[in-house]
Amino acid sequence: MRILHVIPSVAWRYGGPSTAIWPMTAALRDQGIEVEIATTDADGPDASLTPADFPKDAVTVHLFRRDLGESLKYSRGLRGWLGTHAGDYDVIQVHSNWNDPAFAVRRAARSAGVPYVIRPCETLNVYTFQKSKWQKRIYWWLRERRNVRYAAAFHVNTDRERDEVLLLGVTAPVEVIPLGIGNDAFETPVDSNSLREQCPQAGNRPILLFLSRLDPKKGITQFLLPALARMRTDAFLAIVGGVDDNAPDFVRQIESETGRLGLGQKVALLGAVPPQRRWAAYDGAELFVLPSLDENFSFVAAEAMARGKPVVVTPGVEFGTFVTAAKAGSVVQADAGELAECLDQWLSDPSRRAVAGKAGRQYIQDHFTWRQTAERLIHLYRRVTRS
């Protein structure tokens, strides 16, 4: 079986989907699948990727110039190549919606008679439709509606994401297949000092870690900073994450709210971290916290558990069901007061943190391997090729 994965970009600045594509395709290859990637060279508004940026053990990557648009990621070369080569594959899987590569896949796959599978990566949820509402509505009727309509199947990561896709009236299978966590999460040596060295103002205070894209939906200004201001514990907050291209001014809002609450000496904005350095960020924190209003799989919460860190999330984070099942942390209401109380309780009890961290790490090892993901994807591919 020969599978092509199409993704707008594989630059790590774009977060989870661009990070997950490498271990996902490698796991499929390890299961005997011939798998390749087609993508653009987009790396922010102005930068471009080269093959030197790919992992050494990457599957074959077809890289094309991004000609236009940071969000759209239009590539004339990718369009033309798909038109010629779509028929070379048994299945094409496209990652995310609302971009030109997704449109190009639908057109090329239908022309070649090849089924395509959409992995929405949270782009078909209610929250996404509410952003830039009129632009989304126009694009939906011009392009995205047909992309969704003709998909042979959907690969989602959680039950909630499945339910939101089904709200669109799709009749194709919608398979819940969680992502895996790679062996590097368990094998990379622990580095407990790096994060504190980046936050000299933290001193000996316990460090709370937020690690994710800086998007308004993540709850930083609504809940996390106000909670920090209310906490009894003299804690320090390290905010690690790149600027979201759809909300480039949000970092200034974080800085403004930090100043307004008098937290200048208790918060550090550390920017984006390369994938290989994120483990040290988890290692240096006492707690991982993600008070998001809307979050699907939450790769970062799973990674924090894999590194043995207790996790505190809000109900908007779908991964909270696994946090609860593993007894690896808390799911707390999206309220600054309740969040502050929860964080205080965790920081006051080191033994409780140790037990939760160990339980979370074991849960990820048992339930979230890339081999399990690959096996379920292969079953889905075989299902759509029989239909």
C-alpha angles and dihedrals in degrees: 000000000000118000130186121202115202119195129166092235140347096208109131091227088077093066133221105004093049091047096044096050093077101055091036094057092040090054090051090050090051088056091057098263120139100228133174137176129225117193146140128259093243115144104162126315096309111015128086132208125231130195087261087072093061124094114267092241095046122140118245110301125199104205123196134183117261102230102182143010133021091225100031096042094199113192121182090193094053091048092052094045092051090050090056102036108031090098091059091075135068094215135007119208117198122198117219133349138242094061137099097248089061090053091047091052093053093049096045096041094050091047091052095041092241121142117237129204122209122215100191096195089209093307095119097052127113093256092057093050089054093056113089085355101189095042089050092050093052093046090047093058095041099046123340097062091063093043089058095040096056099041114122092215144342127236111208130170104219142028091248092054089050091052092050092051090049089055087069089067097248118166098193119099115278107204123195105218114162120214123251132238114231127237090252088074088066102029103047109101115254115257108189097169106053097079094048090048088057089051105048090162089064091073109175095334119125112261125228113202127213111182119175142087113304098249124150090237091065092081098236098133097028099050118353102058094041089049091052089052090053099045120116090210116082093235133163126223122216112195111199121181146094126260114272109240090220092055106032094159096053094092088063089053089054091050091048094050091046090055094044091054093047093243098130092120095043102052133063124190102206101175127220121340125211112248094250091055098049093086090065089053091057092044094057096053132084093208138014115219130188114169095178125165092214126013130153120197096345102211090193094058089052091048091050090054090048088056091052098254125141112243129217116192139158127242090262088071105084091200087069088089088066092044088057094044091051094044085230100137142319141301106211131182118266093258126117094223095049091044091052091051092048093050091048091053093051094046092050094059116056093174091055090051091051093051093047092047093052092047093050093049092052092047092055091048090052101042112022113056124141089231090062090048092050094048092053092046091053089052089052093049091051090048094055094044090056093051 
